[in-house]
Amino acid sequence: MKCVAVSDIHMKDVVTPEADLLIVSGDMTFYGRQAEMDWYAGWLKRQPQKYKIWIAGNHELGVEENPNRAIQIAKLTQTIYLDDSGVEIEGLKIWGSPVTPFFRSWAFNRHRGKDIREHWNLVPIGLDLLITHGPPYGYLDETAEGDNVGCEDLLALLKEELPEPPQVVIFGHIHEGYGSAEIVREDGYTIKLFNASSCNKLYQAVNEPFVFELTARSHL
């Protein structure tokens, strides 16, 4: 399946190429207010992919306060919204979670350790695609100040704990971390990582969407 991934578009009219599946990993807006979510619905409708799947990010304060905003947008646009939940599309097993480590009381923030671990414990084995808003620690998570701010518990989950980890992980959140990387595990699994942030540090939508092919494990 041909996939295209973006994140952190922040109400910029990012153009995505034709593909089978569009993935949006949060921060579509600035505050998740109704008017902003309505803008996002219009943006989603204009995208050319057959399937469209998305999660919220730390900027979607209004979505965490009122989850129905996201549910209604998904229904209106005939797209798939995930919130610590999963879906299967043409054999691809997909899970999405919006949580990120606590930072200034933004949306879907959870304290590192036990609080955020409760969310990562829900992630099933054998996924083809995991969509998170933030990166795992040490991978595409370096800020302009040189700090690595990704999630240690997410890294442990991917690198050590899941006996059969996802093939691909899509995220954003740290605009400066835009790019791709891999986690190569000692047991032979390789996990492809994409920080798909469309916006840079100045909230300018200068980064290209990532396009990649993904085949369900059962078809490998």
Secondary structure, DSSP 8 states (H G I E B T S, - for coil): -EEEEEB--TT--------SEEEEES--SSS--HHHHHHHHHHHHH---SEEEEE--TT-HHHHH-THHHHHHHHHHT-EE-SSEEEEETTEEEEEE--EE--TT-TTEE-TTHHHHHHHTT--SS-SEEEESS-BTTSS-B-TTS-B-SBHHHHHIIIII-SS--SEEEE-S-GGG-EEEEEE-TTS-EEEEEE-B-B-TTS-B-S--EEEE---GGG-
